[in-house]
Amino acid sequence: MQDKTMEKPQLLIKPWKIGEQFVYQCSLCGQEFIVPEDRSPKEGMAELWAAFHEHIEDVHGCPPEW
């Protein structure tokens, strides 16, 4: 049974400088995620979210519904 008291991972925006690409990171471990530049903004964000969800399942053992 999964421990429901564990902290829920979040996708955070890393501190950013004007003119640079946004970098996102996992709130639990700091793993960085970048939106692919060769996709439309909508497709790029969908890919970023998919990578983050795969990361939290594989690395942190979080259930898919998180």
All heavy atoms as TSV, in Angstrom:
chain	resi	resn	atom	element	x	y	z
A	1	MET	N	N	0.838	-1.194	0.000
A	1	MET	CA	C	0.000	0.000	0.000
A	1	MET	C	C	0.880	1.253	0.000
A	1	MET	O	O	1.857	1.335	0.713
A	1	MET	CB	C	-0.897	-0.016	1.243
A	1	MET	CG	C	-1.860	1.140	1.288
A	1	MET	SD	S	-3.102	0.813	2.554
A	1	MET	CE	C	-3.202	2.400	3.280
A	2	GLN	N	N	0.515	2.225	-0.821
A	2	GLN	CA	C	1.273	3.465	-0.956
A	2	GLN	C	C	1.042	4.361	0.255
A	2	GLN	O	O	-0.071	4.493	0.740
A	2	GLN	CB	C	0.836	4.196	-2.241
A	2	GLN	CG	C	1.619	5.430	-2.555
A	2	GLN	CD	C	3.017	5.135	-3.072
A	2	GLN	OE1	O	3.284	4.048	-3.569
A	2	GLN	NE2	N	3.908	6.063	-2.950
A	3	ASP	N	N	2.093	4.977	0.773
A	3	ASP	CA	C	1.991	5.898	1.893
A	3	ASP	C	C	1.440	7.229	1.392
A	3	ASP	O	O	2.109	7.962	0.675
A	3	ASP	CB	C	3.371	6.096	2.524
A	3	ASP	CG	C	3.367	7.056	3.690
A	3	ASP	OD1	O	2.277	7.476	4.121
A	3	ASP	OD2	O	4.456	7.385	4.186
A	4	LYS	N	N	0.210	7.557	1.782
A	4	LYS	CA	C	-0.448	8.782	1.312
A	4	LYS	C	C	0.088	10.025	2.007
A	4	LYS	O	O	-0.303	11.140	1.689
A	4	LYS	CB	C	-1.971	8.691	1.526
A	4	LYS	CG	C	-2.631	7.588	0.740
A	4	LYS	CD	C	-2.574	7.851	-0.731
A	4	LYS	CE	C	-3.318	6.768	-1.488
A	4	LYS	NZ	N	-3.314	6.940	-2.906
A	5	THR	N	N	0.965	9.865	3.003
A	5	THR	CA	C	1.513	11.018	3.713
A	5	THR	C	C	2.751	11.582	3.027
A	5	THR	O	O	3.232	12.628	3.419
A	5	THR	CB	C	1.872	10.653	5.170
A	5	THR	OG1	O	2.877	9.645	5.155
A	5	THR	CG2	C	0.656	10.188	5.927
A	6	MET	N	N	3.270	10.878	2.008
A	6	MET	CA	C	4.473	11.373	1.343
A	6	MET	C	C	4.174	12.677	0.596
A	6	MET	O	O	3.045	12.917	0.177
A	6	MET	CB	C	5.059	10.319	0.402
A	6	MET	CG	C	4.299	10.142	-0.888
A	6	MET	SD	S	4.867	8.828	-1.974
A	6	MET	CE	C	6.581	9.122	-2.104
A	7	GLU	N	N	5.179	13.492	0.476
A	7	GLU	CA	C	5.025	14.770	-0.218
A	7	GLU	C	C	4.719	14.526	-1.694
A	7	GLU	O	O	5.333	13.690	-2.341
A	7	GLU	CB	C	6.315	15.571	-0.090
A	7	GLU	CG	C	6.244	16.936	-0.723
A	7	GLU	CD	C	7.547	17.706	-0.612
A	7	GLU	OE1	O	8.449	17.258	0.110
A	7	GLU	OE2	O	7.653	18.744	-1.272
A	8	LYS	N	N	3.761	15.264	-2.205
A	8	LYS	CA	C	3.387	15.137	-3.611
A	8	LYS	C	C	4.391	15.907	-4.465
A	8	LYS	O	O	4.613	17.092	-4.247
A	8	LYS	CB	C	1.984	15.702	-3.818
A	8	LYS	CG	C	1.475	15.544	-5.218
A	8	LYS	CD	C	0.057	16.036	-5.346
A	8	LYS	CE	C	-0.451	15.890	-6.753
A	8	LYS	NZ	N	-1.824	16.358	-6.884
A	9	PRO	N	N	5.025	15.240	-5.442
A	9	PRO	CA	C	5.981	15.943	-6.299
A	9	PRO	C	C	5.276	16.997	-7.150
A	9	PRO	O	O	4.146	16.805	-7.585
A	9	PRO	CB	C	6.566	14.848	-7.178
A	9	PRO	CG	C	5.788	13.619	-6.924
A	9	PRO	CD	C	4.879	13.843	-5.789
A	10	GLN	N	N	5.962	18.092	-7.343
A	10	GLN	CA	C	5.429	19.182	-8.159
A	10	GLN	C	C	6.463	19.568	-9.198
A	10	GLN	O	O	7.663	19.408	-8.988
A	10	GLN	CB	C	5.106	20.385	-7.277
A	10	GLN	CG	C	4.037	20.111	-6.257
A	10	GLN	CD	C	3.763	21.326	-5.398
A	10	GLN	OE1	O	3.813	22.458	-5.864
A	10	GLN	NE2	N	3.485	21.099	-4.136
A	11	LEU	N	N	5.971	20.108	-10.293
A	11	LEU	CA	C	6.853	20.610	-11.339
A	11	LEU	C	C	7.004	22.116	-11.110
A	11	LEU	O	O	6.037	22.867	-11.201
A	11	LEU	CB	C	6.249	20.323	-12.716
A	11	LEU	CG	C	7.143	20.577	-13.911
A	11	LEU	CD1	C	8.399	19.714	-13.861
A	11	LEU	CD2	C	6.397	20.303	-15.204
A	12	LEU	N	N	8.209	22.532	-10.762
A	12	LEU	CA	C	8.485	23.926	-10.440
A	12	LEU	C	C	9.250	24.601	-11.564
A	12	LEU	O	O	9.971	23.940	-12.308
A	12	LEU	CB	C	9.330	24.005	-9.163
A	12	LEU	CG	C	8.789	23.295	-7.929
A	12	LEU	CD1	C	9.824	23.347	-6.804
A	12	LEU	CD2	C	7.481	23.909	-7.489
A	13	ILE	N	N	9.125	25.917	-11.661
A	13	ILE	CA	C	9.936	26.683	-12.616
A	13	ILE	C	C	11.205	27.098	-11.891
A	13	ILE	O	O	11.157	27.706	-10.823
A	13	ILE	CB	C	9.194	27.925	-13.137
A	13	ILE	CG1	C	7.927	27.515	-13.871
A	13	ILE	CG2	C	10.108	28.747	-14.041
A	13	ILE	CD1	C	7.082	28.679	-14.334
A	14	LYS	N	N	12.335	26.743	-12.475
A	14	LYS	CA	C	13.628	27.109	-11.914
A	14	LYS	C	C	13.829	28.615	-12.114
A	14	LYS	O	O	13.319	29.186	-13.083
A	14	LYS	CB	C	14.709	26.311	-12.649
A	14	LYS	CG	C	16.071	26.400	-12.048
A	14	LYS	CD	C	17.016	25.463	-12.777
A	14	LYS	CE	C	18.415	25.643	-12.255
A	14	LYS	NZ	N	19.370	24.779	-12.938
A	15	PRO	N	N	14.559	29.285	-11.210
A	15	PRO	CA	C	14.839	30.717	-11.434
A	15	PRO	C	C	15.318	30.954	-12.865
A	15	PRO	O	O	16.116	30.189	-13.407
A	15	PRO	CB	C	15.929	31.015	-10.408
A	15	PRO	CG	C	15.670	30.049	-9.312
A	15	PRO	CD	C	15.195	28.784	-10.002
A	16	TRP	N	N	14.849	32.036	-13.447
A	16	TRP	CA	C	14.978	32.263	-14.878
A	16	TRP	C	C	15.581	33.628	-15.171
A	16	TRP	O	O	15.370	34.578	-14.427
A	16	TRP	CB	C	13.568	32.156	-15.466
A	16	TRP	CG	C	13.382	32.537	-16.872
A	16	TRP	CD1	C	13.720	31.806	-17.968
A	16	TRP	CD2	C	12.777	33.725	-17.376
A	16	TRP	NE1	N	13.357	32.461	-19.110
A	16	TRP	CE2	C	12.768	33.650	-18.778
A	16	TRP	CE3	C	12.237	34.850	-16.779
A	16	TRP	CZ2	C	12.260	34.661	-19.591
A	16	TRP	CZ3	C	11.723	35.853	-17.578
A	16	TRP	CH2	C	11.730	35.746	-18.971
A	17	LYS	N	N	16.331	33.715	-16.266
A	17	LYS	CA	C	16.894	34.975	-16.734
A	17	LYS	C	C	16.231	35.332	-18.055
A	17	LYS	O	O	15.972	34.459	-18.879
A	17	LYS	CB	C	18.397	34.857	-16.946
A	17	LYS	CG	C	19.163	34.657	-15.663
A	17	LYS	CD	C	20.648	34.578	-15.941
A	17	LYS	CE	C	21.401	34.326	-14.659
A	17	LYS	NZ	N	22.833	34.191	-14.884
A	18	ILE	N	N	15.988	36.619	-18.256
A	18	ILE	CA	C	15.370	37.086	-19.497
A	18	ILE	C	C	16.201	36.619	-20.693
A	18	ILE	O	O	17.417	36.709	-20.693
A	18	ILE	CB	C	15.239	38.626	-19.495
A	18	ILE	CG1	C	14.251	39.049	-18.407
A	18	ILE	CG2	C	14.793	39.144	-20.860
A	18	ILE	CD1	C	14.121	40.548	-18.230
A	19	GLY	N	N	15.494	36.095	-21.687
A	19	GLY	CA	C	16.141	35.637	-22.909
A	19	GLY	C	C	16.569	34.175	-22.880
A	19	GLY	O	O	16.992	33.643	-23.888
A	20	GLU	N	N	16.484	33.543	-21.731
A	20	GLU	CA	C	16.845	32.135	-21.638
A	20	GLU	C	C	15.592	31.275	-21.604
A	20	GLU	O	O	14.516	31.733	-21.251
A	20	GLU	CB	C	17.683	31.873	-20.381
A	20	GLU	CG	C	19.039	32.518	-20.433
A	20	GLU	CD	C	19.907	32.173	-19.235
A	20	GLU	OE1	O	19.468	31.388	-18.372
A	20	GLU	OE2	O	21.022	32.700	-19.167
A	21	GLN	N	N	15.756	30.020	-21.971
A	21	GLN	CA	C	14.649	29.074	-21.992
A	21	GLN	C	C	14.222	28.739	-20.555
A	21	GLN	O	O	15.054	28.661	-19.653
A	21	GLN	CB	C	15.074	27.798	-22.711
A	21	GLN	CG	C	13.987	26.795	-22.884
A	21	GLN	CD	C	14.445	25.588	-23.701
A	21	GLN	OE1	O	15.619	25.396	-23.933
A	21	GLN	NE2	N	13.498	24.794	-24.127
A	22	PHE	N	N	12.917	28.569	-20.353
A	22	PHE	CA	C	12.429	28.136	-19.051
A	22	PHE	C	C	12.916	26.723	-18.764
A	22	PHE	O	O	12.893	25.863	-19.635
A	22	PHE	CB	C	10.890	28.126	-19.003
A	22	PHE	CG	C	10.288	29.485	-18.826
A	22	PHE	CD1	C	9.628	30.099	-19.867
A	22	PHE	CD2	C	10.362	30.138	-17.599
A	22	PHE	CE1	C	9.054	31.352	-19.705
A	22	PHE	CE2	C	9.792	31.384	-17.433
A	22	PHE	CZ	C	9.143	32.002	-18.484
A	23	VAL	N	N	13.350	26.496	-17.536
A	23	VAL	CA	C	13.747	25.168	-17.080
A	23	VAL	C	C	12.838	24.828	-15.906
A	23	VAL	O	O	12.653	25.635	-14.996
A	23	VAL	CB	C	15.229	25.128	-16.648
A	23	VAL	CG1	C	15.601	23.761	-16.097
A	23	VAL	CG2	C	16.133	25.498	-17.815
A	24	TYR	N	N	12.273	23.652	-15.957
A	24	TYR	CA	C	11.390	23.181	-14.896
A	24	TYR	C	C	12.128	22.113	-14.113
A	24	TYR	O	O	13.042	21.479	-14.635
A	24	TYR	CB	C	10.110	22.596	-15.505
A	24	TYR	CG	C	9.333	23.605	-16.306
A	24	TYR	CD1	C	9.658	23.865	-17.633
A	24	TYR	CD2	C	8.289	24.316	-15.731
A	24	TYR	CE1	C	8.954	24.805	-18.375
A	24	TYR	CE2	C	7.576	25.256	-16.475
A	24	TYR	CZ	C	7.913	25.493	-17.785
A	24	TYR	OH	O	7.221	26.419	-18.515
A	25	GLN	N	N	11.744	21.910	-12.838
A	25	GLN	CA	C	12.402	20.880	-12.062
A	25	GLN	C	C	11.449	20.219	-11.080
A	25	GLN	O	O	10.458	20.811	-10.656
A	25	GLN	CB	C	13.642	21.414	-11.353
A	25	GLN	CG	C	13.396	22.470	-10.335
A	25	GLN	CD	C	14.678	23.059	-9.768
A	25	GLN	OE1	O	14.617	24.169	-9.298
A	25	GLN	NE2	N	15.792	22.393	-9.792
A	26	CYS	N	N	11.782	18.990	-10.745
A	26	CYS	CA	C	11.014	18.207	-9.787
A	26	CYS	C	C	11.253	18.781	-8.393
A	26	CYS	O	O	12.399	19.015	-8.000
A	26	CYS	CB	C	11.450	16.750	-9.851
A	26	CYS	SG	S	10.690	15.701	-8.596
A	27	SER	N	N	10.171	19.002	-7.640
A	27	SER	CA	C	10.294	19.574	-6.304
A	27	SER	C	C	10.955	18.622	-5.318
A	27	SER	O	O	11.473	19.065	-4.293
A	27	SER	CB	C	8.916	19.980	-5.778
A	27	SER	OG	O	8.085	18.835	-5.631
A	28	LEU	N	N	10.950	17.329	-5.601
A	28	LEU	CA	C	11.525	16.364	-4.667
A	28	LEU	C	C	13.017	16.133	-4.860
A	28	LEU	O	O	13.756	15.970	-3.902
A	28	LEU	CB	C	10.788	15.022	-4.758
A	28	LEU	CG	C	9.321	15.023	-4.361
A	28	LEU	CD1	C	8.742	13.620	-4.469
A	28	LEU	CD2	C	9.129	15.564	-2.956
A	29	CYS	N	N	13.468	16.099	-6.113
A	29	CYS	CA	C	14.872	15.731	-6.343
A	29	CYS	C	C	15.649	16.739	-7.194
A	29	CYS	O	O	16.860	16.612	-7.338
A	29	CYS	CB	C	14.951	14.352	-6.995
A	29	CYS	SG	S	14.338	14.301	-8.686
A	30	GLY	N	N	14.973	17.719	-7.782
A	30	GLY	CA	C	15.671	18.724	-8.587
A	30	GLY	C	C	15.937	18.323	-10.022
A	30	GLY	O	O	16.545	19.088	-10.773
A	31	GLN	N	N	15.472	17.135	-10.452
A	31	GLN	CA	C	15.641	16.711	-11.855
A	31	GLN	C	C	15.074	17.803	-12.758
A	31	GLN	O	O	13.981	18.302	-12.531
A	31	GLN	CB	C	14.897	15.400	-12.098
A	31	GLN	CG	C	14.802	14.984	-13.548
A	31	GLN	CD	C	16.120	14.518	-14.124
A	31	GLN	OE1	O	16.877	13.851	-13.456
A	31	GLN	NE2	N	16.387	14.891	-15.349
A	32	GLU	N	N	15.828	18.201	-13.768
A	32	GLU	CA	C	15.408	19.279	-14.661
A	32	GLU	C	C	14.695	18.751	-15.896
A	32	GLU	O	O	15.021	17.677	-16.400
A	32	GLU	CB	C	16.618	20.118	-15.068
A	32	GLU	CG	C	17.218	20.855	-13.896
A	32	GLU	CD	C	18.366	21.771	-14.275
A	32	GLU	OE1	O	18.846	21.727	-15.434
A	32	GLU	OE2	O	18.793	22.543	-13.394
A	33	PHE	N	N	13.743	19.535	-16.363
A	33	PHE	CA	C	12.951	19.227	-17.558
A	33	PHE	C	C	12.877	20.492	-18.407
A	33	PHE	O	O	12.662	21.581	-17.889
A	33	PHE	CB	C	11.532	18.793	-17.172
A	33	PHE	CG	C	11.496	17.577	-16.311
A	33	PHE	CD1	C	11.568	17.685	-14.932
A	33	PHE	CD2	C	11.415	16.311	-16.869
A	33	PHE	CE1	C	11.548	16.560	-14.118
A	33	PHE	CE2	C	11.400	15.178	-16.067
A	33	PHE	CZ	C	11.465	15.303	-14.687
A	34	ILE	N	N	13.059	20.329	-19.711
A	34	ILE	CA	C	13.031	21.457	-20.642
A	34	ILE	C	C	12.022	21.153	-21.739
A	34	ILE	O	O	11.962	20.038	-22.249
A	34	ILE	CB	C	14.422	21.699	-21.259
A	34	ILE	CG1	C	15.427	22.035	-20.147
A	34	ILE	CG2	C	14.385	22.808	-22.299
A	34	ILE	CD1	C	16.866	22.099	-20.606
A	35	VAL	N	N	11.242	22.157	-22.113
A	35	VAL	CA	C	10.285	22.007	-23.208
A	35	VAL	C	C	11.071	21.884	-24.513
A	35	VAL	O	O	11.940	22.726	-24.785
A	35	VAL	CB	C	9.329	23.220	-23.279
A	35	VAL	CG1	C	8.388	23.106	-24.466
A	35	VAL	CG2	C	8.541	23.367	-21.988
A	36	PRO	N	N	10.818	20.841	-25.306
A	36	PRO	CA	C	11.533	20.696	-26.581
A	36	PRO	C	C	11.275	21.893	-27.494
A	36	PRO	O	O	10.138	22.332	-27.647
A	36	PRO	CB	C	10.946	19.422	-27.190
A	36	PRO	CG	C	10.251	18.724	-26.085
A	36	PRO	CD	C	9.858	19.774	-25.089
A	37	GLU	N	N	12.327	22.421	-28.073
A	37	GLU	CA	C	12.201	23.599	-28.935
A	37	GLU	C	C	11.658	23.278	-30.317
A	37	GLU	O	O	11.193	24.165	-31.017
A	37	GLU	CB	C	13.559	24.298	-29.066
A	37	GLU	CG	C	14.042	24.904	-27.775
A	37	GLU	CD	C	15.374	25.600	-27.924
A	37	GLU	OE1	O	15.927	25.653	-29.044
A	37	GLU	OE2	O	15.880	26.091	-26.912
A	38	ASP	N	N	11.721	22.005	-30.718
A	38	ASP	CA	C	11.306	21.637	-32.071
A	38	ASP	C	C	9.832	21.238	-32.141
A	38	ASP	O	O	9.408	20.600	-33.096
A	38	ASP	CB	C	12.194	20.518	-32.603
A	38	ASP	CG	C	12.116	19.253	-31.775
A	38	ASP	OD1	O	11.651	19.314	-30.622
A	38	ASP	OD2	O	12.550	18.192	-32.269
A	39	ARG	N	N	9.056	21.609	-31.145
A	39	ARG	CA	C	7.617	21.314	-31.105
A	39	ARG	C	C	6.839	22.620	-30.942
A	39	ARG	O	O	7.404	23.634	-30.537
A	39	ARG	CB	C	7.269	20.420	-29.911
A	39	ARG	CG	C	8.109	19.198	-29.703
A	39	ARG	CD	C	7.547	18.008	-30.469
A	39	ARG	NE	N	8.113	16.732	-30.082
A	39	ARG	CZ	C	9.354	16.359	-30.223
A	39	ARG	NH1	N	10.257	17.179	-30.702
A	39	ARG	NH2	N	9.749	15.138	-29.881
A	40	SER	N	N	5.566	22.562	-31.222
A	40	SER	CA	C	4.726	23.721	-30.930
A	40	SER	C	C	4.674	23.871	-29.412
A	40	SER	O	O	4.941	22.900	-28.683
A	40	SER	CB	C	3.315	23.518	-31.486
A	40	SER	OG	O	2.621	22.538	-30.718
A	41	PRO	N	N	4.331	25.044	-28.887
A	41	PRO	CA	C	4.256	25.201	-27.429
A	41	PRO	C	C	3.325	24.179	-26.764
A	41	PRO	O	O	3.663	23.613	-25.723
A	41	PRO	CB	C	3.729	26.625	-27.246
A	41	PRO	CG	C	4.195	27.340	-28.473
A	41	PRO	CD	C	4.108	26.314	-29.572
A	42	LYS	N	N	2.183	23.916	-27.378
A	42	LYS	CA	C	1.232	22.955	-26.809
A	42	LYS	C	C	1.818	21.540	-26.798
A	42	LYS	O	O	1.737	20.832	-25.788
A	42	LYS	CB	C	-0.071	22.995	-27.606
A	42	LYS	CG	C	-1.167	22.145	-27.035
A	42	LYS	CD	C	-2.454	22.319	-27.822
A	42	LYS	CE	C	-3.566	21.468	-27.242
A	42	LYS	NZ	N	-4.832	21.690	-27.935
A	43	GLU	N	N	2.407	21.120	-27.906
A	43	GLU	CA	C	3.010	19.786	-27.984
A	43	GLU	C	C	4.203	19.668	-27.038
A	43	GLU	O	O	4.411	18.633	-26.406
A	43	GLU	CB	C	3.466	19.487	-29.411
A	43	GLU	CG	C	2.331	19.290	-30.389
A	43	GLU	CD	C	2.834	19.197	-31.826
A	43	GLU	OE1	O	3.950	19.695	-32.118
A	43	GLU	OE2	O	2.113	18.627	-32.652
A	44	GLY	N	N	4.991	20.732	-26.958
A	44	GLY	CA	C	6.162	20.734	-26.080
A	44	GLY	C	C	5.784	20.579	-24.619
A	44	GLY	O	O	6.409	19.810	-23.880
A	45	MET	N	N	4.744	21.296	-24.175
A	45	MET	CA	C	4.302	21.181	-22.781
A	45	MET	C	C	3.705	19.808	-22.515
A	45	MET	O	O	3.897	19.248	-21.440
A	45	MET	CB	C	3.305	22.286	-22.430
A	45	MET	CG	C	3.950	23.639	-22.215
A	45	MET	SD	S	5.292	23.669	-20.992
A	45	MET	CE	C	4.435	23.290	-19.481
A	46	ALA	N	N	2.996	19.253	-23.478
A	46	ALA	CA	C	2.437	17.910	-23.308
A	46	ALA	C	C	3.573	16.898	-23.132
A	46	ALA	O	O	3.499	16.005	-22.284
A	46	ALA	CB	C	1.557	17.538	-24.494
A	47	GLU	N	N	4.638	17.052	-23.910
A	47	GLU	CA	C	5.781	16.153	-23.805
A	47	GLU	C	C	6.498	16.343	-22.461
A	47	GLU	O	O	6.916	15.369	-21.824
A	47	GLU	CB	C	6.747	16.396	-24.963
A	47	GLU	CG	C	7.821	15.354	-25.056
A	47	GLU	CD	C	8.627	15.447	-26.334
A	47	GLU	OE1	O	8.045	15.652	-27.412
A	47	GLU	OE2	O	9.858	15.296	-26.237
A	48	LEU	N	N	6.630	17.585	-22.019
A	48	LEU	CA	C	7.256	17.852	-20.731
A	48	LEU	C	C	6.458	17.216	-19.595
A	48	LEU	O	O	7.020	16.559	-18.716
A	48	LEU	CB	C	7.370	19.369	-20.511
A	48	LEU	CG	C	8.029	19.771	-19.209
A	48	LEU	CD1	C	9.069	20.837	-19.447
A	48	LEU	CD2	C	7.000	20.281	-18.221
A	49	TRP	N	N	5.131	17.375	-19.597
A	49	TRP	CA	C	4.280	16.777	-18.556
A	49	TRP	C	C	4.377	15.257	-18.585
A	49	TRP	O	O	4.430	14.614	-17.543
A	49	TRP	CB	C	2.828	17.214	-18.729
A	49	TRP	CG	C	2.541	18.503	-18.023
A	49	TRP	CD1	C	2.308	19.712	-18.607
A	49	TRP	CD2	C	2.474	18.724	-16.615
A	49	TRP	NE1	N	2.107	20.663	-17.636
A	49	TRP	CE2	C	2.199	20.085	-16.411
A	49	TRP	CE3	C	2.627	17.905	-15.505
A	49	TRP	CZ2	C	2.071	20.638	-15.137
A	49	TRP	CZ3	C	2.496	18.456	-14.243
A	49	TRP	CH2	C	2.226	19.806	-14.067
A	50	ALA	N	N	4.413	14.675	-19.775
A	50	ALA	CA	C	4.526	13.217	-19.883
A	50	ALA	C	C	5.854	12.746	-19.291
A	50	ALA	O	O	5.899	11.757	-18.555
A	50	ALA	CB	C	4.405	12.785	-21.339
A	51	ALA	N	N	6.940	13.465	-19.571
A	51	ALA	CA	C	8.246	13.103	-19.026
A	51	ALA	C	C	8.261	13.241	-17.511
A	51	ALA	O	O	8.825	12.401	-16.797
A	51	ALA	CB	C	9.335	13.974	-19.653
A	52	PHE	N	N	7.622	14.293	-16.992
A	52	PHE	CA	C	7.570	14.493	-15.540
A	52	PHE	C	C	6.776	13.379	-14.874
A	52	PHE	O	O	7.198	12.825	-13.859
A	52	PHE	CB	C	6.968	15.862	-15.209
A	52	PHE	CG	C	6.831	16.110	-13.733
A	52	PHE	CD1	C	7.956	16.211	-12.922
A	52	PHE	CD2	C	5.582	16.235	-13.157
A	52	PHE	CE1	C	7.834	16.440	-11.559
A	52	PHE	CE2	C	5.453	16.460	-11.793
A	52	PHE	CZ	C	6.579	16.568	-10.985
A	53	HIS	N	N	5.635	13.027	-15.429
A	53	HIS	CA	C	4.822	11.961	-14.842
A	53	HIS	C	C	5.552	10.615	-14.893
A	53	HIS	O	O	5.489	9.836	-13.941
A	53	HIS	CB	C	3.443	11.892	-15.503
A	53	HIS	CG	C	2.534	12.959	-15.014
A	53	HIS	ND1	N	1.824	12.861	-13.850
A	53	HIS	CD2	C	2.255	14.191	-15.515
A	53	HIS	CE1	C	1.132	13.971	-13.650
A	53	HIS	NE2	N	1.387	14.793	-14.651
A	54	GLU	N	N	6.253	10.345	-15.964
A	54	GLU	CA	C	7.052	9.120	-16.044
A	54	GLU	C	C	8.153	9.142	-14.972
A	54	GLU	O	O	8.406	8.153	-14.297
A	54	GLU	CB	C	7.674	8.994	-17.433
A	54	GLU	CG	C	8.486	7.741	-17.615
A	54	GLU	CD	C	9.042	7.611	-19.023
A	54	GLU	OE1	O	8.395	8.078	-19.985
A	54	GLU	OE2	O	10.145	7.042	-19.151
A	55	HIS	N	N	8.774	10.295	-14.798
A	55	HIS	CA	C	9.823	10.464	-13.793
A	55	HIS	C	C	9.294	10.189	-12.384
A	55	HIS	O	O	9.914	9.430	-11.636
A	55	HIS	CB	C	10.387	11.890	-13.872
A	55	HIS	CG	C	11.204	12.290	-12.690
A	55	HIS	ND1	N	12.507	11.872	-12.500
A	55	HIS	CD2	C	10.897	13.072	-11.620
A	55	HIS	CE1	C	12.964	12.382	-11.367
A	55	HIS	NE2	N	12.009	13.114	-10.811
A	56	ILE	N	N	8.164	10.781	-12.012
A	56	ILE	CA	C	7.689	10.598	-10.633
A	56	ILE	C	C	7.225	9.164	-10.372
A	56	ILE	O	O	7.325	8.685	-9.251
A	56	ILE	CB	C	6.612	11.628	-10.222
A	56	ILE	CG1	C	5.339	11.506	-11.039
A	56	ILE	CG2	C	7.178	13.037	-10.280
A	56	ILE	CD1	C	4.199	12.379	-10.542
A	57	GLU	N	N	6.745	8.479	-11.401
A	57	GLU	CA	C	6.380	7.073	-11.237
A	57	GLU	C	C	7.628	6.204	-11.095
A	57	GLU	O	O	7.719	5.378	-10.184
A	57	GLU	CB	C	5.547	6.586	-12.422
A	57	GLU	CG	C	4.134	7.114	-12.432
A	57	GLU	CD	C	3.338	6.605	-13.615
A	57	GLU	OE1	O	3.451	5.398	-13.931
A	57	GLU	OE2	O	2.624	7.402	-14.229
A	58	ASP	N	N	8.596	6.399	-11.997
A	58	ASP	CA	C	9.789	5.552	-12.019
A	58	ASP	C	C	10.751	5.840	-10.870
A	58	ASP	O	O	11.270	4.925	-10.240
A	58	ASP	CB	C	10.544	5.717	-13.344
A	58	ASP	CG	C	9.771	5.194	-14.536
A	58	ASP	OD1	O	8.760	4.491	-14.336
A	58	ASP	OD2	O	10.179	5.499	-15.673
A	59	VAL	N	N	11.007	7.109	-10.601
A	59	VAL	CA	C	12.020	7.490	-9.626
A	59	VAL	C	C	11.459	7.580	-8.201
A	59	VAL	O	O	12.103	7.151	-7.251
A	59	VAL	CB	C	12.686	8.830	-10.023
A	59	VAL	CG1	C	13.649	9.310	-8.970
A	59	VAL	CG2	C	13.395	8.676	-11.369
A	60	HIS	N	N	10.264	8.144	-8.081
A	60	HIS	CA	C	9.706	8.383	-6.748
A	60	HIS	C	C	8.620	7.393	-6.349
A	60	HIS	O	O	8.110	7.455	-5.227
A	60	HIS	CB	C	9.175	9.820	-6.646
A	60	HIS	CG	C	10.225	10.846	-6.902
A	60	HIS	ND1	N	11.335	11.014	-6.094
A	60	HIS	CD2	C	10.362	11.760	-7.907
A	60	HIS	CE1	C	12.092	11.984	-6.585
A	60	HIS	NE2	N	11.524	12.448	-7.679
A	61	GLY	N	N	8.256	6.499	-7.260
A	61	GLY	CA	C	7.252	5.489	-6.947
A	61	GLY	C	C	5.865	6.038	-6.704
A	61	GLY	O	O	5.060	5.430	-6.006
A	62	CYS	N	N	5.579	7.186	-7.276
A	62	CYS	CA	C	4.261	7.798	-7.100
A	62	CYS	C	C	3.238	7.146	-8.023
A	62	CYS	O	O	3.559	6.812	-9.167
A	62	CYS	CB	C	4.328	9.296	-7.395
A	62	CYS	SG	S	5.374	10.178	-6.238
A	63	PRO	N	N	2.024	6.993	-7.558
A	63	PRO	CA	C	0.986	6.388	-8.401
A	63	PRO	C	C	0.635	7.308	-9.571
A	63	PRO	O	O	0.782	8.519	-9.483
A	63	PRO	CB	C	-0.190	6.214	-7.459
A	63	PRO	CG	C	0.041	7.185	-6.349
A	63	PRO	CD	C	1.536	7.359	-6.234
A	64	PRO	N	N	0.174	6.728	-10.679
A	64	PRO	CA	C	-0.152	7.521	-11.877
A	64	PRO	C	C	-1.172	8.629	-11.631
A	64	PRO	O	O	-1.132	9.653	-12.284
A	64	PRO	CB	C	-0.697	6.499	-12.862
A	64	PRO	CG	C	-0.285	5.177	-12.346
A	64	PRO	CD	C	-0.036	5.319	-10.872
A	65	GLU	N	N	-2.089	8.423	-10.685
A	65	GLU	CA	C	-3.119	9.451	-10.467
A	65	GLU	C	C	-2.555	10.727	-9.869
A	65	GLU	O	O	-3.223	11.745	-9.816
A	65	GLU	CB	C	-4.263	8.927	-9.582
A	65	GLU	CG	C	-3.878	8.489	-8.193
A	65	GLU	CD	C	-3.476	7.020	-8.096
A	65	GLU	OE1	O	-3.297	6.341	-9.113
A	65	GLU	OE2	O	-3.330	6.544	-6.956
A	66	TRP	N	N	-1.297	10.697	-9.396
A	66	TRP	CA	C	-0.687	11.928	-8.910
A	66	TRP	C	C	-0.314	12.761	-10.084
A	66	TRP	O	O	-0.146	13.845	-10.183
A	66	TRP	CB	C	0.533	11.611	-8.053
A	66	TRP	CG	C	0.142	11.366	-6.636
A	66	TRP	CD1	C	-1.087	11.048	-6.160
A	66	TRP	CD2	C	0.989	11.418	-5.501
A	66	TRP	NE1	N	-1.054	10.900	-4.818
A	66	TRP	CE2	C	0.211	11.111	-4.374
A	66	TRP	CE3	C	2.320	11.681	-5.319
A	66	TRP	CZ2	C	0.718	11.074	-3.088
A	66	TRP	CZ3	C	2.825	11.625	-4.052
A	66	TRP	CH2	C	2.038	11.330	-2.951
